[in-house]
Amino acid sequence: MSKDGFLYRAFHLYYDGFRSMTLGKTLWAIILLKLFIIFVVLKIFFFPNFLSSHAAEGEEDDYVATELVNRAQ
C-alpha cells in the first residue's frame, strides 16, 4: 500500500485521532456500554422468544404462515 493512497491516509487519520484522545476514550466506553445495554439487556428482559412459547419445535414456519393468513382475512 503506497503512502499516497486513500486507504493509507484514511487509516492514519483515524489511528492518529484515536491515539491522541483523552476524553474521547471515556466517551467511547460510555457508547459501548449503552450499546451493550440496548442489545443484550433489553433483549433478554423485554423481547422474549415468542415462537418458542406458541409453536412446537420444528413447526415455527407453519405457525407463522397460519397467523399471516388468518390476520390477512
All heavy atoms as a GROMACS GRO file, in nm:
protein
  605
    1MET      N    1   0.085  -0.117   0.000
    1MET     CA    2   0.000   0.000   0.000
    1MET      C    3   0.090   0.124   0.000
    1MET      O    4   0.176   0.138   0.085
    1MET     CB    5  -0.090  -0.004   0.124
    1MET     CG    6  -0.188   0.106   0.128
    1MET     SD    7  -0.320   0.099   0.252
    1MET     CE    8  -0.289  -0.032   0.359
    2SER      N    9   0.070   0.211  -0.095
    2SER     CA   10   0.154   0.331  -0.103
    2SER      C   11   0.108   0.435  -0.002
    2SER      O   12  -0.008   0.439   0.040
    2SER     CB   13   0.148   0.389  -0.244
    2SER     OG   14   0.021   0.444  -0.269
    3LYS      N   15   0.200   0.521   0.038
    3LYS     CA   16   0.168   0.624   0.137
    3LYS      C   17   0.080   0.733   0.081
    3LYS      O   18   0.027   0.814   0.156
    3LYS     CB   19   0.297   0.683   0.193
    3LYS     CG   20   0.374   0.583   0.277
    3LYS     CD   21   0.492   0.648   0.343
    3LYS     CE   22   0.563   0.546   0.430
    3LYS     NZ   23   0.669   0.603   0.508
    4ASP      N   24   0.063   0.737  -0.049
    4ASP     CA   25  -0.022   0.839  -0.111
    4ASP      C   26  -0.164   0.788  -0.131
    4ASP      O   27  -0.252   0.865  -0.169
    4ASP     CB   28   0.035   0.881  -0.247
    4ASP     CG   29   0.170   0.950  -0.230
    4ASP    OD1   30   0.190   1.014  -0.126
    4ASP    OD2   31   0.252   0.939  -0.323
    5GLY      N   32  -0.190   0.660  -0.105
    5GLY     CA   33  -0.320   0.602  -0.130
    5GLY      C   34  -0.425   0.650  -0.030
    5GLY      O   35  -0.396   0.690   0.083
    6PHE      N   36  -0.550   0.646  -0.074
    6PHE     CA   37  -0.662   0.691   0.008
    6PHE      C   38  -0.676   0.608   0.135
    6PHE      O   39  -0.695   0.662   0.244
    6PHE     CB   40  -0.792   0.688  -0.072
    6PHE     CG   41  -0.914   0.715   0.011
    6PHE    CD1   42  -0.941   0.845   0.053
    6PHE    CD2   43  -0.998   0.613   0.049
    6PHE    CE1   44  -1.052   0.871   0.131
    6PHE    CE2   45  -1.109   0.638   0.127
    6PHE     CZ   46  -1.137   0.768   0.168
    7LEU      N   47  -0.668   0.475   0.121
    7LEU     CA   48  -0.686   0.388   0.238
    7LEU      C   49  -0.577   0.411   0.341
    7LEU      O   50  -0.604   0.412   0.462
    7LEU     CB   51  -0.690   0.242   0.195
    7LEU     CG   52  -0.811   0.200   0.112
    7LEU    CD1   53  -0.798   0.054   0.070
    7LEU    CD2   54  -0.939   0.221   0.191
    8TYR      N   55  -0.455   0.431   0.296
    8TYR     CA   56  -0.344   0.456   0.387
    8TYR      C   57  -0.366   0.586   0.464
    8TYR      O   58  -0.351   0.592   0.586
    8TYR     CB   59  -0.212   0.462   0.309
    8TYR     CG   60  -0.092   0.484   0.395
    8TYR    CD1   61  -0.031   0.378   0.461
    8TYR    CD2   62  -0.036   0.611   0.411
    8TYR    CE1   63   0.080   0.397   0.540
    8TYR    CE2   64   0.074   0.631   0.491
    8TYR     CZ   65   0.132   0.525   0.554
    8TYR     OH   66   0.242   0.544   0.634
    9ARG      N   67  -0.404   0.691   0.391
    9ARG     CA   68  -0.427   0.820   0.457
    9ARG      C   69  -0.547   0.815   0.550
    9ARG      O   70  -0.545   0.872   0.660
    9ARG     CB   71  -0.446   0.930   0.352
    9ARG     CG   72  -0.316   0.964   0.279
    9ARG     CD   73  -0.332   1.080   0.184
    9ARG     NE   74  -0.411   1.032   0.069
    9ARG     CZ   75  -0.509   1.102   0.012
    9ARG    NH1   76  -0.539   1.221   0.056
    9ARG    NH2   77  -0.576   1.052  -0.090
   10ALA      N   78  -0.654   0.746   0.512
   10ALA     CA   79  -0.772   0.736   0.597
   10ALA      C   80  -0.740   0.657   0.724
   10ALA      O   81  -0.781   0.696   0.834
   10ALA     CB   82  -0.886   0.669   0.521
   11PHE      N   83  -0.665   0.548   0.710
   11PHE     CA   84  -0.627   0.469   0.827
   11PHE      C   85  -0.546   0.553   0.924
   11PHE      O   86  -0.573   0.553   1.045
   11PHE     CB   87  -0.548   0.345   0.784
   11PHE     CG   88  -0.487   0.272   0.899
   11PHE    CD1   89  -0.566   0.190   0.980
   11PHE    CD2   90  -0.352   0.285   0.928
   11PHE    CE1   91  -0.511   0.123   1.088
   11PHE    CE2   92  -0.297   0.218   1.036
   11PHE     CZ   93  -0.376   0.137   1.116
   12HIS      N   94  -0.448   0.624   0.875
   12HIS     CA   95  -0.364   0.704   0.963
   12HIS      C   96  -0.438   0.822   1.023
   12HIS      O   97  -0.408   0.864   1.135
   12HIS     CB   98  -0.236   0.748   0.892
   12HIS     CG   99  -0.133   0.639   0.893
   12HIS    ND1  100  -0.058   0.609   1.003
   12HIS    CD2  101  -0.098   0.550   0.799
   12HIS    CE1  102   0.021   0.508   0.977
   12HIS    NE2  103  -0.002   0.470   0.853
   13LEU      N  104  -0.536   0.875   0.955
   13LEU     CA  105  -0.618   0.982   1.012
   13LEU      C  106  -0.690   0.931   1.137
   13LEU      O  107  -0.685   0.993   1.244
   13LEU     CB  108  -0.720   1.031   0.909
   13LEU     CG  109  -0.823   1.131   0.962
   13LEU    CD1  110  -0.759   1.266   0.980
   13LEU    CD2  111  -0.940   1.140   0.868
   14TYR      N  112  -0.756   0.816   1.126
   14TYR     CA  113  -0.827   0.760   1.241
   14TYR      C  114  -0.731   0.709   1.347
   14TYR      O  115  -0.755   0.725   1.467
   14TYR     CB  116  -0.922   0.648   1.197
   14TYR     CG  117  -1.045   0.702   1.130
   14TYR    CD1  118  -1.059   0.697   0.991
   14TYR    CD2  119  -1.146   0.761   1.204
   14TYR    CE1  120  -1.172   0.748   0.930
   14TYR    CE2  121  -1.260   0.811   1.144
   14TYR     CZ  122  -1.272   0.804   1.006
   14TYR     OH  123  -1.382   0.855   0.947
   15TYR      N  124  -0.622   0.648   1.306
   15TYR     CA  125  -0.525   0.594   1.400
   15TYR      C  126  -0.466   0.706   1.487
   15TYR      O  127  -0.461   0.695   1.610
   15TYR     CB  128  -0.414   0.520   1.324
   15TYR     CG  129  -0.309   0.461   1.413
   15TYR    CD1  130  -0.334   0.345   1.486
   15TYR    CD2  131  -0.183   0.520   1.424
   15TYR    CE1  132  -0.238   0.290   1.568
   15TYR    CE2  133  -0.087   0.466   1.506
   15TYR     CZ  134  -0.114   0.351   1.578
   15TYR     OH  135  -0.018   0.298   1.660
   16ASP      N  136  -0.424   0.814   1.424
   16ASP     CA  137  -0.369   0.926   1.500
   16ASP      C  138  -0.474   0.992   1.587
   16ASP      O  139  -0.447   1.034   1.699
   16ASP     CB  140  -0.308   1.029   1.405
   16ASP     CG  141  -0.182   0.980   1.338
   16ASP    OD1  142  -0.120   0.887   1.391
   16ASP    OD2  143  -0.148   1.034   1.230
   17GLY      N  144  -0.596   1.000   1.536
   17GLY     CA  145  -0.703   1.062   1.613
   17GLY      C  146  -0.737   0.983   1.738
   17GLY      O  147  -0.753   1.039   1.846
   18PHE      N  148  -0.750   0.852   1.725
   18PHE     CA  149  -0.782   0.770   1.842
   18PHE      C  150  -0.665   0.761   1.939
   18PHE      O  151  -0.686   0.750   2.060
   18PHE     CB  152  -0.824   0.629   1.800
   18PHE     CG  153  -0.964   0.623   1.747
   18PHE    CD1  154  -0.989   0.586   1.616
   18PHE    CD2  155  -1.072   0.654   1.827
   18PHE    CE1  156  -1.118   0.580   1.567
   18PHE    CE2  157  -1.202   0.649   1.780
   18PHE     CZ  158  -1.225   0.612   1.650
   19ARG      N  159  -0.545   0.766   1.889
   19ARG     CA  160  -0.429   0.756   1.976
   19ARG      C  161  -0.415   0.878   2.065
   19ARG      O  162  -0.375   0.867   2.181
   19ARG     CB  163  -0.303   0.737   1.891
   19ARG     CG  164  -0.178   0.713   1.974
   19ARG     CD  165  -0.062   0.686   1.887
   19ARG     NE  166  -0.051   0.790   1.785
   19ARG     CZ  167   0.044   0.796   1.696
   19ARG    NH1  168   0.136   0.704   1.695
   19ARG    NH2  169   0.048   0.892   1.606
   20SER      N  170  -0.450   0.995   2.014
   20SER     CA  171  -0.431   1.117   2.090
   20SER      C  172  -0.554   1.158   2.172
   20SER      O  173  -0.554   1.263   2.234
   20SER     CB  174  -0.392   1.231   1.996
   20SER     OG  175  -0.499   1.257   1.906
   21MET      N  176  -0.658   1.076   2.173
   21MET     CA  177  -0.778   1.109   2.250
   21MET      C  178  -0.754   1.094   2.400
   21MET      O  179  -0.686   1.003   2.443
   21MET     CB  180  -0.893   1.016   2.212
   21MET     CG  181  -0.970   1.059   2.094
   21MET     SD  182  -1.130   0.979   2.088
   21MET     CE  183  -1.090   0.818   2.034
   22THR      N  184  -0.813   1.184   2.477
   22THR     CA  185  -0.812   1.168   2.622
   22THR      C  186  -0.956   1.151   2.672
   22THR      O  187  -0.991   1.049   2.727
   22THR     CB  188  -0.746   1.288   2.690
   22THR    OG1  189  -0.810   1.408   2.646
   22THR    CG2  190  -0.599   1.296   2.655
   23LEU      N  191  -1.039   1.249   2.649
   23LEU     CA  192  -1.179   1.241   2.689
   23LEU      C  193  -1.255   1.146   2.598
   23LEU      O  194  -1.350   1.079   2.641
   23LEU     CB  195  -1.243   1.380   2.684
   23LEU     CG  196  -1.391   1.389   2.718
   23LEU    CD1  197  -1.413   1.348   2.862
   23LEU    CD2  198  -1.443   1.529   2.694
   24GLY      N  199  -1.212   1.135   2.474
   24GLY     CA  200  -1.280   1.051   2.377
   24GLY      C  201  -1.283   0.904   2.416
   24GLY      O  202  -1.379   0.834   2.387
   25LYS      N  203  -1.180   0.856   2.482
   25LYS     CA  204  -1.177   0.716   2.524
   25LYS      C  205  -1.288   0.688   2.626
   25LYS      O  206  -1.353   0.584   2.620
   25LYS     CB  207  -1.041   0.681   2.582
   25LYS     CG  208  -0.932   0.678   2.476
   25LYS     CD  209  -0.797   0.646   2.535
   25LYS     CE  210  -0.691   0.654   2.425
   25LYS     NZ  211  -0.558   0.631   2.476
   26THR      N  212  -1.310   0.783   2.715
   26THR     CA  213  -1.419   0.768   2.812
   26THR      C  214  -1.553   0.771   2.741
   26THR      O  215  -1.643   0.691   2.774
   26THR     CB  216  -1.412   0.881   2.916
   26THR    OG1  217  -1.283   0.881   2.975
   26THR    CG2  218  -1.517   0.862   3.023
   27LEU      N  219  -1.568   0.858   2.645
   27LEU     CA  220  -1.694   0.867   2.571
   27LEU      C  221  -1.719   0.739   2.492
   27LEU      O  222  -1.833   0.692   2.485
   27LEU     CB  223  -1.693   0.988   2.478
   27LEU     CG  224  -1.690   1.124   2.548
   27LEU    CD1  225  -1.678   1.236   2.446
   27LEU    CD2  226  -1.814   1.143   2.633
   28TRP      N  227  -1.616   0.682   2.430
   28TRP     CA  228  -1.633   0.556   2.358
   28TRP      C  229  -1.671   0.443   2.453
   28TRP      O  230  -1.751   0.355   2.420
   28TRP     CB  231  -1.505   0.519   2.282
   28TRP     CG  232  -1.501   0.582   2.147
   28TRP    CD1  233  -1.422   0.684   2.108
   28TRP    CD2  234  -1.583   0.548   2.034
   28TRP    NE1  235  -1.448   0.716   1.977
   28TRP    CE2  236  -1.547   0.635   1.930
   28TRP    CE3  237  -1.683   0.455   2.012
   28TRP    CZ2  238  -1.606   0.630   1.804
   28TRP    CZ3  239  -1.743   0.450   1.886
   28TRP    CH2  240  -1.704   0.536   1.785
   29ALA      N  241  -1.616   0.444   2.574
   29ALA     CA  242  -1.654   0.342   2.672
   29ALA      C  243  -1.801   0.355   2.709
   29ALA      O  244  -1.872   0.255   2.721
   29ALA     CB  245  -1.566   0.354   2.796
   30ILE      N  246  -1.849   0.478   2.725
   30ILE     CA  247  -1.991   0.501   2.755
   30ILE      C  248  -2.078   0.455   2.639
   30ILE      O  249  -2.182   0.391   2.660
   30ILE     CB  250  -2.015   0.650   2.789
   30ILE    CG1  251  -1.947   0.684   2.922
   30ILE    CG2  252  -2.163   0.681   2.794
   30ILE    CD1  253  -1.944   0.832   2.952
   31ILE      N  254  -2.038   0.485   2.517
   31ILE     CA  255  -2.114   0.443   2.399
   31ILE      C  256  -2.122   0.291   2.391
   31ILE      O  257  -2.230   0.234   2.367
   31ILE     CB  258  -2.050   0.501   2.270
   31ILE    CG1  259  -2.072   0.652   2.264
   31ILE    CG2  260  -2.106   0.434   2.145
   31ILE    CD1  261  -1.992   0.722   2.158
   32LEU      N  262  -2.011   0.222   2.412
   32LEU     CA  263  -2.011   0.076   2.408
   32LEU      C  264  -2.096   0.016   2.519
   32LEU      O  265  -2.166  -0.083   2.499
   32LEU     CB  266  -1.868   0.023   2.413
   32LEU     CG  267  -1.783   0.054   2.290
   32LEU    CD1  268  -1.639   0.008   2.312
   32LEU    CD2  269  -1.842  -0.008   2.166
   33LEU      N  270  -2.093   0.076   2.637
   33LEU     CA  271  -2.177   0.030   2.747
   33LEU      C  272  -2.325   0.047   2.714
   33LEU      O  273  -2.406  -0.043   2.738
   33LEU     CB  274  -2.143   0.105   2.875
   33LEU     CG  275  -2.224   0.069   2.998
   33LEU    CD1  276  -2.194  -0.075   3.040
   33LEU    CD2  277  -2.194   0.165   3.111
   34LYS      N  278  -2.361   0.160   2.655
   34LYS     CA  279  -2.500   0.183   2.616
   34LYS      C  280  -2.545   0.084   2.509
   34LYS      O  281  -2.657   0.032   2.514
   34LYS     CB  282  -2.518   0.326   2.567
   34LYS     CG  283  -2.515   0.428   2.679
   34LYS     CD  284  -2.514   0.569   2.626
   34LYS     CE  285  -2.646   0.604   2.564
   34LYS     NZ  286  -2.651   0.746   2.523
   35LEU      N  287  -2.460   0.055   2.412
   35LEU     CA  288  -2.494  -0.043   2.310
   35LEU      C  289  -2.513  -0.182   2.370
   35LEU      O  290  -2.602  -0.256   2.331
   35LEU     CB  291  -2.387  -0.046   2.201
   35LEU     CG  292  -2.387   0.071   2.106
   35LEU    CD1  293  -2.265   0.064   2.015
   35LEU    CD2  294  -2.514   0.075   2.025
   36PHE      N  295  -2.429  -0.217   2.466
   36PHE     CA  296  -2.443  -0.346   2.534
   36PHE      C  297  -2.578  -0.353   2.605
   36PHE      O  298  -2.650  -0.452   2.595
   36PHE     CB  299  -2.330  -0.366   2.634
   36PHE     CG  300  -2.344  -0.490   2.717
   36PHE    CD1  301  -2.310  -0.613   2.664
   36PHE    CD2  302  -2.392  -0.484   2.846
   36PHE    CE1  303  -2.324  -0.729   2.738
   36PHE    CE2  304  -2.407  -0.598   2.922
   36PHE     CZ  305  -2.373  -0.721   2.868
   37ILE      N  306  -2.613  -0.247   2.674
   37ILE     CA  307  -2.742  -0.244   2.745
   37ILE      C  308  -2.857  -0.255   2.647
   37ILE      O  309  -2.951  -0.331   2.668
   37ILE     CB  310  -2.753  -0.117   2.832
   37ILE    CG1  311  -2.656  -0.126   2.948
   37ILE    CG2  312  -2.895  -0.098   2.882
   37ILE    CD1  313  -2.642   0.002   3.027
   38ILE      N  314  -2.851  -0.181   2.538
   38ILE     CA  315  -2.960  -0.181   2.442
   38ILE      C  316  -2.978  -0.319   2.379
   38ILE      O  317  -3.090  -0.371   2.373
   38ILE     CB  318  -2.936  -0.076   2.332
   38ILE    CG1  319  -2.955   0.064   2.391
   38ILE    CG2  320  -3.030  -0.096   2.214
   38ILE    CD1  321  -2.912   0.176   2.298
   39PHE      N  322  -2.871  -0.379   2.332
   39PHE     CA  323  -2.883  -0.502   2.254
   39PHE      C  324  -2.886  -0.629   2.337
   39PHE      O  325  -2.942  -0.729   2.294
   39PHE     CB  326  -2.771  -0.512   2.151
   39PHE     CG  327  -2.790  -0.415   2.039
   39PHE    CD1  328  -2.704  -0.308   2.023
   39PHE    CD2  329  -2.894  -0.429   1.950
   39PHE    CE1  330  -2.721  -0.219   1.920
   39PHE    CE2  331  -2.913  -0.340   1.846
   39PHE     CZ  332  -2.826  -0.235   1.832
   40VAL      N  333  -2.832  -0.630   2.456
   40VAL     CA  334  -2.827  -0.753   2.535
   40VAL      C  335  -2.930  -0.751   2.648
   40VAL      O  336  -3.016  -0.838   2.655
   40VAL     CB  337  -2.685  -0.777   2.592
   40VAL    CG1  338  -2.681  -0.897   2.682
   40VAL    CG2  339  -2.586  -0.793   2.478
   41VAL      N  340  -2.923  -0.652   2.732
   41VAL     CA  341  -3.009  -0.650   2.850
   41VAL      C  342  -3.155  -0.632   2.809
   41VAL      O  343  -3.243  -0.704   2.857
   41VAL     CB  344  -2.965  -0.539   2.947
   41VAL    CG1  345  -3.061  -0.526   3.063
   41VAL    CG2  346  -2.824  -0.568   2.998
   42LEU      N  347  -3.185  -0.537   2.722
   42LEU     CA  348  -3.323  -0.516   2.680
   42LEU      C  349  -3.378  -0.637   2.605
   42LEU      O  350  -3.494  -0.672   2.619
   42LEU     CB  351  -3.335  -0.390   2.596
   42LEU     CG  352  -3.315  -0.259   2.671
   42LEU    CD1  353  -3.325  -0.141   2.576
   42LEU    CD2  354  -3.413  -0.243   2.785
   43LYS      N  355  -3.296  -0.702   2.525
   43LYS     CA  356  -3.340  -0.822   2.452
   43LYS      C  357  -3.380  -0.932   2.549
   43LYS      O  358  -3.482  -0.997   2.531
   43LYS     CB  359  -3.227  -0.870   2.361
   43LYS     CG  360  -3.245  -1.009   2.305
   43LYS     CD  361  -3.318  -1.007   2.175
   43LYS     CE  362  -3.319  -1.141   2.107
   43LYS     NZ  363  -3.427  -1.228   2.145
   44ILE      N  364  -3.303  -0.951   2.652
   44ILE     CA  365  -3.330  -1.058   2.748
   44ILE      C  366  -3.460  -1.033   2.824
   44ILE      O  367  -3.543  -1.121   2.839
   44ILE     CB  368  -3.212  -1.073   2.846
   44ILE    CG1  369  -3.091  -1.127   2.774
   44ILE    CG2  370  -3.250  -1.165   2.962
   44ILE    CD1  371  -2.964  -1.125   2.856
   45PHE      N  372  -3.480  -0.909   2.871
   45PHE     CA  373  -3.593  -0.881   2.959
   45PHE      C  374  -3.720  -0.838   2.889
   45PHE      O  375  -3.829  -0.862   2.939
   45PHE     CB  376  -3.554  -0.776   3.063
   45PHE     CG  377  -3.453  -0.827   3.161
   45PHE    CD1  378  -3.326  -0.776   3.164
   45PHE    CD2  379  -3.486  -0.928   3.250
   45PHE    CE1  380  -3.233  -0.822   3.254
   45PHE    CE2  381  -3.393  -0.976   3.340
   45PHE     CZ  382  -3.266  -0.924   3.342
   46PHE      N  383  -3.710  -0.772   2.775
   46PHE     CA  384  -3.830  -0.715   2.713
   46PHE      C  385  -3.872  -0.780   2.582
   46PHE      O  386  -3.981  -0.754   2.534
   46PHE     CB  387  -3.810  -0.565   2.689
   46PHE     CG  388  -3.798  -0.488   2.817
   46PHE    CD1  389  -3.677  -0.436   2.856
   46PHE    CD2  390  -3.908  -0.470   2.898
   46PHE    CE1  391  -3.665  -0.366   2.974
   46PHE    CE2  392  -3.898  -0.399   3.016
   46PHE     CZ  393  -3.776  -0.348   3.055
   47PHE      N  394  -3.788  -0.862   2.524
   47PHE     CA  395  -3.822  -0.926   2.397
   47PHE      C  396  -3.803  -1.076   2.407
   47PHE      O  397  -3.706  -1.131   2.356
   47PHE     CB  398  -3.737  -0.868   2.283
   47PHE     CG  399  -3.751  -0.720   2.268
   47PHE    CD1  400  -3.650  -0.634   2.306
   47PHE    CD2  401  -3.868  -0.667   2.217
   47PHE    CE1  402  -3.663  -0.498   2.293
   47PHE    CE2  403  -3.883  -0.530   2.204
   47PHE     CZ  404  -3.781  -0.445   2.242
   48PRO      N  405  -3.895  -1.146   2.472
   48PRO     CA  406  -3.881  -1.291   2.485
   48PRO      C  407  -3.903  -1.360   2.350
   48PRO      O  408  -3.957  -1.302   2.257
   48PRO     CB  409  -3.992  -1.329   2.583
   48PRO     CG  410  -4.095  -1.223   2.565
   48PRO     CD  411  -4.018  -1.098   2.533
   49ASN      N  412  -3.863  -1.486   2.342
   49ASN     CA  413  -3.878  -1.563   2.220
   49ASN      C  414  -4.024  -1.607   2.209
   49ASN      O  415  -4.067  -1.704   2.271
   49ASN     CB  416  -3.784  -1.684   2.221
   49ASN     CG  417  -3.779  -1.751   2.087
   49ASN    OD1  418  -3.855  -1.718   1.996
   49ASN    ND2  419  -3.689  -1.845   2.075
   50PHE      N  420  -4.101  -1.535   2.132
   50PHE     CA  421  -4.245  -1.557   2.120
   50PHE      C  422  -4.276  -1.691   2.055
   50PHE      O  423  -4.368  -1.762   2.098
   50PHE     CB  424  -4.307  -1.444   2.038
   50PHE     CG  425  -4.456  -1.453   2.025
   50PHE    CD1  426  -4.538  -1.410   2.126
   50PHE    CD2  427  -4.513  -1.504   1.910
   50PHE    CE1  428  -4.675  -1.417   2.115
   50PHE    CE2  429  -4.650  -1.513   1.897
   50PHE     CZ  430  -4.732  -1.470   2.001
   51LEU      N  431  -4.203  -1.728   1.953
   51LEU     CA  432  -4.232  -1.853   1.881
   51LEU      C  433  -4.210  -1.976   1.966
   51LEU      O  434  -4.283  -2.075   1.953
   51LEU     CB  435  -4.147  -1.863   1.755
   51LEU     CG  436  -4.195  -1.782   1.636
   51LEU    CD1  437  -4.099  -1.797   1.520
   51LEU    CD2  438  -4.334  -1.824   1.596
   52SER      N  439  -4.113  -1.973   2.054
   52SER     CA  440  -4.088  -2.091   2.136
   52SER      C  441  -4.203  -2.120   2.233
   52SER      O  442  -4.224  -2.234   2.272
   52SER     CB  443  -3.958  -2.076   2.215
   52SER     OG  444  -3.972  -1.973   2.310
   53SER      N  445  -4.279  -2.017   2.268
   53SER     CA  446  -4.390  -2.039   2.360
   53SER      C  447  -4.523  -2.065   2.289
   53SER      O  448  -4.619  -2.107   2.352
   53SER     CB  449  -4.406  -1.918   2.453
   53SER     OG  450  -4.434  -1.802   2.378
   54HIS      N  451  -4.530  -2.040   2.157
   54HIS     CA  452  -4.656  -2.056   2.085
   54HIS      C  453  -4.653  -2.164   1.978
   54HIS      O  454  -4.758  -2.202   1.928
   54HIS     CB  455  -4.697  -1.924   2.021
   54HIS     CG  456  -4.745  -1.824   2.121
   54HIS    ND1  457  -4.658  -1.746   2.195
   54HIS    CD2  458  -4.869  -1.790   2.161
   54HIS    CE1  459  -4.727  -1.668   2.274
   54HIS    NE2  460  -4.856  -1.692   2.257
   55ALA      N  461  -4.538  -2.211   1.940
   55ALA     CA  462  -4.529  -2.313   1.834
   55ALA      C  463  -4.438  -2.426   1.880
   55ALA      O  464  -4.342  -2.404   1.955
   55ALA     CB  465  -4.475  -2.251   1.707
   56ALA      N  466  -4.470  -2.545   1.835
   56ALA     CA  467  -4.386  -2.660   1.867
   56ALA      C  468  -4.254  -2.648   1.792
   56ALA      O  469  -4.245  -2.584   1.687
   56ALA     CB  470  -4.458  -2.788   1.827
   57GLU      N  471  -4.152  -2.712   1.846
   57GLU     CA  472  -4.020  -2.706   1.782
   57GLU      C  473  -4.024  -2.771   1.645
   57GLU      O  474  -4.074  -2.882   1.629
   57GLU     CB  475  -3.916  -2.774   1.870
   57GLU     CG  476  -3.777  -2.754   1.816
   57GLU     CD  477  -3.671  -2.784   1.920
   57GLU    OE1  478  -3.704  -2.783   2.040
   57GLU    OE2  479  -3.558  -2.808   1.879
   58GLY      N  480  -3.975  -2.701   1.547
   58GLY     CA  481  -3.977  -2.750   1.410
   58GLY      C  482  -4.102  -2.710   1.334
   58GLY      O  483  -4.111  -2.729   1.214
   59GLU      N  484  -4.201  -2.654   1.403
   59GLU     CA  485  -4.327  -2.613   1.339
   59GLU      C  486  -4.344  -2.461   1.338
   59GLU      O  487  -4.454  -2.411   1.317
   59GLU     CB  488  -4.445  -2.676   1.415
   59GLU     CG  489  -4.444  -2.827   1.419
   59GLU     CD  490  -4.462  -2.888   1.282
   59GLU    OE1  491  -4.539  -2.831   1.201
   59GLU    OE2  492  -4.399  -2.991   1.254
   60GLU      N  493  -4.235  -2.389   1.359
   60GLU     CA  494  -4.243  -2.243   1.365
   60GLU      C  495  -4.290  -2.183   1.233
   60GLU      O  496  -4.369  -2.088   1.232
   60GLU     CB  497  -4.107  -2.183   1.403
   60GLU     CG  498  -4.064  -2.214   1.544
   60GLU     CD  499  -3.980  -2.338   1.554
   60GLU    OE1  500  -3.961  -2.408   1.452
   60GLU    OE2  501  -3.933  -2.369   1.665
   61ASP      N  502  -4.243  -2.238   1.122
   61ASP     CA  503  -4.281  -2.182   0.992
   61ASP      C  504  -4.430  -2.200   0.964
   61ASP      O  505  -4.495  -2.110   0.909
   61ASP     CB  506  -4.197  -2.242   0.880
   61ASP     CG  507  -4.198  -2.395   0.881
   61ASP    OD1  508  -4.250  -2.454   0.977
   61ASP    OD2  509  -4.146  -2.453   0.784
   62ASP      N  510  -4.486  -2.313   1.004
   62ASP     CA  511  -4.630  -2.334   0.987
   62ASP      C  512  -4.711  -2.237   1.073
   62ASP      O  513  -4.814  -2.185   1.031
   62ASP     CB  514  -4.669  -2.477   1.022
   62ASP     CG  515  -4.615  -2.578   0.922
   62ASP    OD1  516  -4.596  -2.539   0.805
   62ASP    OD2  517  -4.592  -2.693   0.962
   63TYR      N  518  -4.666  -2.214   1.195
   63TYR     CA  519  -4.735  -2.121   1.284
   63TYR      C  520  -4.737  -1.980   1.225
   63TYR      O  521  -4.840  -1.914   1.223
   63TYR     CB  522  -4.669  -2.120   1.422
   63TYR     CG  523  -4.730  -2.019   1.516
   63TYR    CD1  524  -4.852  -2.045   1.578
   63TYR    CD2  525  -4.668  -1.897   1.541
   63TYR    CE1  526  -4.909  -1.952   1.663
   63TYR    CE2  527  -4.724  -1.804   1.625
   63TYR     CZ  528  -4.846  -1.832   1.686
   63TYR     OH  529  -4.902  -1.739   1.769
   64VAL      N  530  -4.621  -1.934   1.176
   64VAL     CA  531  -4.612  -1.800   1.118
   64VAL      C  532  -4.700  -1.790   0.994
   64VAL      O  533  -4.773  -1.692   0.977
   64VAL     CB  534  -4.466  -1.765   1.085
   64VAL    CG1  535  -4.457  -1.635   1.007
   64VAL    CG2  536  -4.384  -1.757   1.213
   65ALA      N  537  -4.698  -1.891   0.908
   65ALA     CA  538  -4.780  -1.888   0.787
   65ALA      C  539  -4.928  -1.885   0.821
   65ALA      O  540  -5.005  -1.808   0.762
   65ALA     CB  541  -4.748  -2.010   0.700
   66THR      N  542  -4.969  -1.965   0.918
   66THR     CA  543  -5.109  -1.968   0.959
   66THR      C  544  -5.152  -1.833   1.017
   66THR      O  545  -5.259  -1.782   0.985
   66THR     CB  546  -5.132  -2.079   1.064
   66THR    OG1  547  -5.086  -2.202   1.010
   66THR    CG2  548  -5.278  -2.090   1.102
   67GLU      N  549  -5.069  -1.773   1.099
   67GLU     CA  550  -5.102  -1.644   1.158
   67GLU      C  551  -5.110  -1.536   1.051
   67GLU      O  552  -5.198  -1.449   1.056
   67GLU     CB  553  -4.998  -1.606   1.263
   67GLU     CG  554  -5.010  -1.685   1.391
   67GLU     CD  555  -5.143  -1.659   1.462
   67GLU    OE1  556  -5.181  -1.541   1.477
   67GLU    OE2  557  -5.207  -1.757   1.503
   68LEU      N  558  -5.022  -1.538   0.955
   68LEU     CA  559  -5.025  -1.437   0.848
   68LEU      C  560  -5.153  -1.450   0.765
   68LEU      O  561  -5.217  -1.350   0.732
   68LEU     CB  562  -4.902  -1.451   0.758
   68LEU     CG  563  -4.772  -1.398   0.816
   68LEU    CD1  564  -4.656  -1.433   0.725
   68LEU    CD2  565  -4.779  -1.249   0.840
   69VAL      N  566  -5.192  -1.573   0.733
   69VAL     CA  567  -5.312  -1.594   0.654
   69VAL      C  568  -5.436  -1.554   0.733
   69VAL      O  569  -5.525  -1.486   0.682
   69VAL     CB  570  -5.321  -1.741   0.608
   69VAL    CG1  571  -5.457  -1.771   0.549
   69VAL    CG2  572  -5.210  -1.772   0.509
   70ASN      N  573  -5.441  -1.591   0.861
   70ASN     CA  574  -5.557  -1.559   0.944
   70ASN      C  575  -5.573  -1.409   0.964
   70ASN      O  576  -5.683  -1.356   0.965
   70ASN     CB  577  -5.549  -1.629   1.079
   70ASN     CG  578  -5.571  -1.778   1.067
   70ASN    OD1  579  -5.625  -1.826   0.968
   70ASN    ND2  580  -5.526  -1.851   1.167
   71ARG      N  581  -5.464  -1.338   0.980
   71ARG     CA  582  -5.471  -1.194   1.003
   71ARG      C  583  -5.499  -1.116   0.874
   71ARG      O  584  -5.546  -1.004   0.879
   71ARG     CB  585  -5.342  -1.144   1.067
   71ARG     CG  586  -5.327  -1.196   1.208
   71ARG     CD  587  -5.202  -1.148   1.271
   71ARG     NE  588  -5.184  -1.212   1.401
   71ARG     CZ  589  -5.100  -1.168   1.493
   71ARG    NH1  590  -5.026  -1.063   1.470
   71ARG    NH2  591  -5.090  -1.232   1.608
   72ALA      N  592  -5.468  -1.176   0.762
   72ALA     CA  593  -5.491  -1.108   0.634
   72ALA      C  594  -5.638  -1.117   0.593
   72ALA      O  595  -5.683  -1.041   0.507
   72ALA     CB  596  -5.404  -1.169   0.525
   73GLN      N  597  -5.714  -1.207   0.651
   73GLN     CA  598  -5.854  -1.226   0.610
   73GLN      C  599  -5.945  -1.127   0.678
   73GLN      O  600  -5.937  -1.071   0.771
   73GLN     CB  601  -5.900  -1.367   0.643
   73GLN     CG  602  -5.827  -1.468   0.561
   73GLN     CD  603  -5.868  -1.611   0.598
   73GLN    OE1  604  -5.937  -1.633   0.695
   73GLN    NE2  605  -5.820  -1.705   0.520
   0.00000   0.00000   0.00000
